[in-house]
Amino acid sequence: MKYGLELQHNIFTPWRLSYIAYDLLKQELKTRQTHHGWTRRDEDDFIGLLDNELTKVYDFINAKLSEIDARILYCERTINALQESASASPDMNYGLMDETLTEILFDVNDLSKFTRVNFTAIQKILKKHDKWTQLNLKQDYVQTLRSKPLDKQRFDVAIIYISALHDICRNRGEKHIGNSAAGGNQNAFERATAKYWIHPDNVTEVKAIIMLHLPVLIFDKNKQWEASDSAISSIYFENSNFDLYTGRLQRDEGAEAIRYRWYGPMESQDIFIERKTHHAPWLDGASVKDRFRLKENQVNNYTLGRLTADSIANELRRKGTNPEAVKDVQFIAQGIQTSLKEKGIQPMLRAFYNRTAFQLPGDQRVRVSLDTDLTFIREDHIYTESCQRQRPNWRRTDVGIDYPFSYVPEKDILRFPFAVLETKLQTHLGQEPPAWLTSLLESHLVHEVPRFSKYLHGAAHFYHDRLPLLPWWLSELNVDIRKPRAENSGLTRSRSFKPLIDGRYRRAMIEEKERAQNLTIDVEQDQISNQSDQVTTLLSTSSEAHASKKKGWLNKINDPYSALLPMSKPTKEETSAPQASESSSEKPKKQKKMKVEPKVFFANERTFISWLQFSALLLTVALSLLNFGDHVSRAVGGALIGLATAVAAYALYRFEKRSWMITNRIEGRYDDVWGPAVLCILLITALVVSYK
């Protein structure tokens, strides 16, 4: 394969023969073009070849998915049997099932990459066909691709089931204590968030890595999971001056973002009215998202002010809702309704995506979400041609959740090219990012985009000609965010085709945990022995303190969810024992990336503009001397023109160099040591010459 990704499955005949014969199709195009002009028969023959290749790939993917489903079903039956029986060695049995599920997960990841490669190949061959033949087969072939959709092959169902079974194995058959739906009705919560872009080639791999550490969060376990359960739709409100947009972009104190959100299909009756506030004054300046819930048939009346906050609160009281919760809902509903009225905001933009959330049930300290199929659609009342509303309504009724929304006019829709990864940590409660998450975020699989906002991006696309400022990350869309694969990072395979997680075998990781567990038992026995020794009281006390520290650290290793707890850096003595078995290649020190805030780019631009302003001032003085002075003044004016040119060229050089350093996150000196000093010397020299 000369394009896209190459899988190690290529060494096996079934996979290798199932790829689209890209070279063959390309050769057909080239040969027929060389021998004669492209004819109708050539077109029919080429389409026939392309149909055969597409069918071959599509059938192979379906066959592999059926095989994966059968393997998952086998694992489910086996795990159920383990839970019902008192096995002599449950840990070993659960460990074997955990390895089997890991194998299946790797196959899902490989199949996802296989699908991406072939979909990319079809796109490229269609592009070459249209370029060489001057026809438009790419547009005409859309319907065929929809009937056998490679880009719509979803592996989320398999990942959800693997996650659930994998979680049972990690807990040796025990269930988590906690409500999976916890937080669904929360009125206010505070988290530290960070956002990243994921290239479509890496989406399934990122999901798999996260799933190995956090289970997929399922809110309703009483029903079978469906693909539509992951759909999230949000309607953002704005006024004609885009005051909310400007406030959020500039991060003004008290800036708001108001949206109406629902989960799942359009028929969902639960609508969440949400407000994000930057530095909320009622929470001592903390940023917060708060919300409450209405039924769909109540939303229009609330938006128009017919359903008041007091009425909502009274209805909750009649249902026996907790008084504190009623008070919170009344406060939120009143605040949002006031903004709707005073700021004159209306539905402006819809954001749709499919979300996979990873979180321990009932534990909100660490939450990771991955949003795919991100799409923006115009919702504004101003553009009535696309809205087609029969009456004022809070959302368009002609758009559902059927991505890619092929029926929506292209001028009304924007399909975002990347997935969006968001990490949420309750840092105000002392939660630190777990080590596995830090490793993922520093890998080649993600691209950090600080302060990225779905609403700001969608608004900047559709209404850029009416906005005073645009988000800084728009230029990042022109950058290939894919990076070379880092060594010992992500999901790979060994030469024997066994799964490797961050360059290590799953079995080795399990054995390491078992060694740590045995070492913990030895430490506890040493503590008992030391406590019984009355002669060496002082030494015993010191030894117990050291063993206590070691026990706490080893317990964190032994606990499958230890990464969720705040971890202090172990001392040299604490780490010497468990690290002795590791090779030097397994513990390289990773250089921590330098996080770049948007204001850094703006500061670089402001510095560049300041130098240009000074250069323009010199140029103005030089032109005045040339036009109105004597021969000496004209000579000085000529010198100042040269100086102004040099200053402008130097400023451009420094600007480009700093931009390169910032983009590549180079740690170095960003100040200018010699530039200002040289400039002062040249100016003084020019003044002295002018005085003489």
LOMIVO-388601 format. One record per residue (C-alpha): residue in one letter; x negated, y, z. Coordinates in pm, whole numbers, plus 50000, padded with zeros to 5 digits. Layout:
BEGIN
aXYZ ...
// end
This chain:
BEGIN
m500005000050000 k498595033849905 y501105054950090 g502665059550431 l501955035450714 e500285001650689 l501394973950923 q499354944451033 h502284923350918 n500834927850569 i498594897850634 f501644875550657 t503384865450337 p507054871650438 w506364907550534 r503904915050254 l506214902549983 s509164921750127 y507714956350069 i508984976449776 a506734970149475 y505705006649454 d502745000649222 l504894980148986 l507575007148963 k504945033948913 q503275013448638 e506625008948464 l507115046548460 k503625052848330 t503615025548064 r506985034347914 q506065071247909 t502785063747732 h504205041247458 h507275061847368 g509655088347491 w511935079247777 t515165063847645 r518505054147790 r517445017747788 d514265026747980 e516415044548236 d518745014848279 d515834990348309 f514105012148569 i517285016148775 g517754978348762 l514214972748892 l514734998549166 d518044982649269 n516384948749298 e513584962649516 l516044981149740 t518184949849780 k515084929249866 v514064953150143 y517604957950275 d518254920350297 f514924914550469 i515664941150732 n519094926650802 a517644891750832 k514994903751080 l517624922551280 s519734891051301 e516674871951419 i515944898451682 d519554897651802 a519374859651842 r516154862252043 i517654888952269 l520724867252324 y518494837952420 c516644859852672 e519954871752816 r521204836152870 t517904825753028 i517824855653264 n521434849553367 a520514813753447 l517544825653656 q519794848953852 e522254821253927 s519694794654026 a517214793154311 s514084786854110 a510924774754282 s508804801654119 p511104830454014 d508264855153973 m506584833553711 n509824827753522 y510744864353521 g507204872453414 l507494849153115 m510784864953013 d509224899353051 e506474889352807 t509034875452563 l511014907852573 t507804927352515 e507144906352202 i510664913952077 l510174950952149 f506994951351941 d508844934251655 v511554960951671 n508864987551652 d507194970351355 l510524966751176 s511245003451231 k507895013151077 f508494988650792 t511815006050723 r510205040650728 v507455029950488 n509895016150233 f512255045750260 t509305068950198 a508255047649900 i511695050749741 q511695088349790 k508275091249629 i509075069349331 l512305088649268 k510355121049282 k507805107949031 h510605095648804 d512325129548798 k509015147448741 w507955125448448 t511345120548279 q512895154848353 l516035136748475 n517745139248815 l517885103248934 k517115113349293 q520455130949320 d522365103649136 y520795075949347 v522095090049674 q525275069149663 t523265036949615 l521075045749914 r524185051950123 s525465017150045 k522135002050159 p520835028850393 l517215024350491 d517115058050668 k520255049050866 q518945015850994 r519295020951368 f517425000351625 d518885017451930 v521284988952008 a518404964052028 i516334988052241 i519244993552481 y519694956252540 i515964949652571 s515724977952824 a518514963653037 l517004928553041 h513494941853089 d514694961453392 i516134929653548 c512804911853498 r510864940453656 n513054938253965 r512994900053971 g516744897753926 e517644925154173 k519894954054074 h519014990454121 i520645008354410 g522175040154272 n524925052554047 s524045053953677 a526585081753632 a525045102953905 g524705138253784 g527515135853534 n529645160053733 q526875181153877 n527535218153896 a523955230053930 f520545214253905 e516985226653874 r514195209653684 a510835218153532 t511075209553164 a508595205352880 k509425198952514 y507655180852234 w508275172051869 i508065135951753 h507535126651390 p510135101551263 d507345076151203 n506665075351579 v510165076951728 t510705039851793 e507195035751935 v507715064652178 k511035049652288 a509375015952346 i506555030852554 i508945050152777 m511195019752813 l508294999652956 h508285023553253 l511815037653278 p515085020253189 v517475034952936 l520145053453130 i523665040453063 f526385061953218 d529285037653173 k528265001553232 n531874989853229 k531984990852848 q529784976752576 w527315002552451 e528015016452104 a525965038851877 s528505067151920 d527805067452295 s524485084852229 a526065113752034 i525985148352192 s527605179152039 s527275214752168 i528995246652054 y526935277852133 f528595311652183 e527195345152066 n528315380251970 s527645400251655 n524655417751816 f523075384651918 d522565397152272 l522365362252423 y519845351352159 t517615381552223 g517805377352599 r516865340652585 l514015346352339 q512545374752544 r513255356052870 d514965386153019 e515995384753383 g519445369153408 a519545359553036 e522375335352960 a523135307552716 i526755295852707 r527875264152534 y530735239152526 r529545203052515 w531065168652474 y529595133752467 g530505106852217 p533145109251943 m535335139051858 e538215122252039 s536465126852374 q538765145452613 d536115156752861 i534555190152761 f531765204852973 i531605242752996 e527935250653059 r525815281053133 k522035283453146 t520685313153341 h517075324853342 h516135336453692 a519645335853836 p520015363754095 w522335342454314 l519615315954350 d516745338854450 g515435340854094 a515415303554013 s516425292953661 v519435270053662 k521985251953446 d525475249053590 r528695235353446 f532205222853508 r534615200753319 l537895207453139 k540225186452930 e540105193652557 n543645207652552 q542655233252818 v539585247352643 n541315272152411 n543425286452694 y540315290352911 t538355306952630 l541165331752563 g541575339352936 r544995323252973 l543615296453206 t541845314853487 a539185302953728 d541695305254013 s544095282253828 i541325256953771 a540365258254139 n543985253954251 e544375223254031 l541255207754183 r542555214654535 r545805196754454 k543755166354349 g541955166454684 t538545176854551 n535835185554802 p536185222454905 e532505229854836 a532785215254485 v535935235754424 k534135267154534 d531235260054297 v533545253354001 q535495285354068 f532275305654080 i530965290853754 a534275293453569 q534715329753675 g531185339053570 i531445323053225 q534895337753162 t533575372253253 s530735368553001 l533175357052732 k535255388252782 e532665415252851 k530065404152596 g532585395552327 i530995362152247 q532555336352015 p531655301851874 m528615306651651 l526565274851612 r526875237251662 a523975214751757 f524375177151717 y521965149351806 n521775113451928 r520145111652271 t518375082852442 a517855091252810 f515425072853039 q515905074953414 l516235053553723 p519935051453817 g520735076954084 d517175090854086 q516775124453912 r513145131054007 v511885119653665 r514035120653353 v512895117552991 s515205122552693 l514605117652321 d516925134952075 t517075122451715 d519125132651409 l519115168651532 t521435189151311 f522635225351317 i525975235751166 r527515270251139 e530535275751361 d530985313451349 h534305330751289 i532605355651057 y531885329950789 t535465319050739 e534775302150404 s532995273550577 c534985272650900 q538405267850736 r540245273051063 q544015273451048 r544095292051380 p541495304351630 n539845273951781 w536765268151992 r535245243951739 r535475232951379 t537765203151331 d536385193050990 v533025180951128 g532605149551338 i529545130351453 d528855111551129 y525255121451063 p523905131950807 f527175151250742 s526885147950366 y530235165550316 v529065198150476 p527795224350226 e524015228050235 k524305265150317 d526135256050640 i523795228850768 l520185224150879 r518785189450944 f515795192451175 p512835171451051 f511595159051391 a512905142851705 v512705163052028 l511245147952345 e512045165452672 t510595157453014 k512375169153327 l510695167853667 q512015180053999 t508775197754082 h510505218954346 l510875186254543 g507185178154503 q507525154554206 e504365151953996 p504265137253642 p503485099853658 a500205088253506 w501845068653222 l503825099353117 t500715121253119 s498955095552900 l501855095652652 l502035133452634 e498305135752565 s498435109352290 h498685112451913 l502405104451923 v503675138152041 h503295174751945 e503825199952223 v506085229652149 p506395251452461 r509695269752512 f511365252552216 s515105259152214 k517665242051994 y519975272151994 l517215297251916 h515965275751630 g519395271151472 a520295307951508 a516935318651360 h517615297151054 f521155308650975 y520995344951092 h517325354551050 d518215385550848 r520225399251141 l517755391551420 p515095415251556 l512755387151666 l512095351351554 p510745322051762 w507015315951746 w507325278951661 l508825284351314 s505325284051165 e504745249751323 l507265234951079 n504675239250803 v502135218250996 d501835180550968 i502285171151334 r501035135751278 k497585129451425 p495025101551385 r495815072151612 a493875074651935 e491905044652055 n493645023652320 s496795044152300 g500375034352223 l501595000652093 t499094981251882 r498254945051806 s495094925151857 r493374905051586 s495354875051704 f498484895951655 k499264897552027 p500904929352162 l498594955152318 i499904983052540 d497385011452554 g494784986352435 r495564960152699 y497424927052704 r500674925052896 r499414894053077 a496304912753194 m498474940753331 i500614915753526 e497564897553661 e496094930553776 k499254937353975 e499014902554128 r495374908654228 a496404941454385 q499144923354578 n496684897454712 l494294924854812 t497094942055001 i497664910455207 d493934908555290 v493974944755402 e496944938255633 q495124908555790 d492034929955846 q494184955756021 i495544929756266 s492044916856335 n490694951756392 q493524960756627 s492724930456851 d489064940056884 q488804959057215 v485004962457217 t484644983156900 t487515006956966 l486075036656783 l485045016456478 s488404998956476 t490255031856470 s488225043756172 s488715010855987 e492475011356042 a492745046355899 h490795036155592 a492855004255546 s496065023855584 k495065046755298 k494095017155083 k497344999055160 g499415029055058 w497575032254727 l497764995054651 n501474994054730 k501955020854465 i500164998754213 n502234968454314 d505524987154288 p506744987053923 y508135022053974 s505185035554170 a504465060553892 l507635079053987 l506215088054328 p503875117554388 m500355103554380 s497275118654538 k493925112454373 p492225082154543 t488785086454688 k485725068554559 e485945042554839 e489655036354769 t489185030054399 s486005009554407 a487614975354475 p490454974154221 q488404991053952 a485514966853974 s487214942553735 e487794968453468 s485324973453186 s483945007953120 s485865009852793 e489205005952979 k488735036253200 p487505065252986 k488215099553119 k490725118052906 q490195154852857 k493295173552970 k494805194452696 m494965231652743 k498605242052745 v499205271752518 e501955296352601 p503585316452320 k502335348752476 v498765337852394 f499525339952021 f501225373652067 a498255386952266 n495925377151981 e498155395651734 r498325426651953 t494525427651978 f494235424951600 i496765452851548 s494915475251796 w491705471651599 l493555479051276 q495035510551430 f491555522551522 s490335514151172 a493215534251024 l492305563951245 l488705562951121 l489935560750765 t492145591450815 v489225611850950 a487005599850665 l489515610050397 s489895644350556 l486125649750549 l485935638450188 n488725660950071 f488085692750270 g484415692750379 d481055702250229 h478495678150093 v477285668750444 s480875662350559 r481535641650252 a478475620450328 v479725614950682 g483185607150544 g481705580650318 a479885565350614 l483095564850816 i484925547350530 g482305520250538 l482605518350916 a486405515850896 t486115487850641 a483645469250860 v485895473151165 a488905459350973 a486915429750837 y485505422151182 a488975423951337 l490325399351079 y487435375551146 r488035376351524 f491775371951476 e491385341251254 k488765326051484 r490925330451795 s493955316351610 w491935285551517 m490745281251877 i494265285052014 t495845261351762 n493215234551826 r493245241552201 i489505248552214 e488205257852555 g485805286552502 r485325324052536 y488195344052394 d486805378052492 d484675399452260 v481255406552407 w479465424852122 g482225439851908 p483225469652130 a479595477352218 v478465477951853 l481475498951760 c480635524952027 i477025527051909 l478105532251548 l480595559151646 i478025577751853 t475565575651563 a478175589551324 l478965618651558 v475255627051600 v474745626951225 s477835648451179 y476625673551441 k473245677051273 
// end
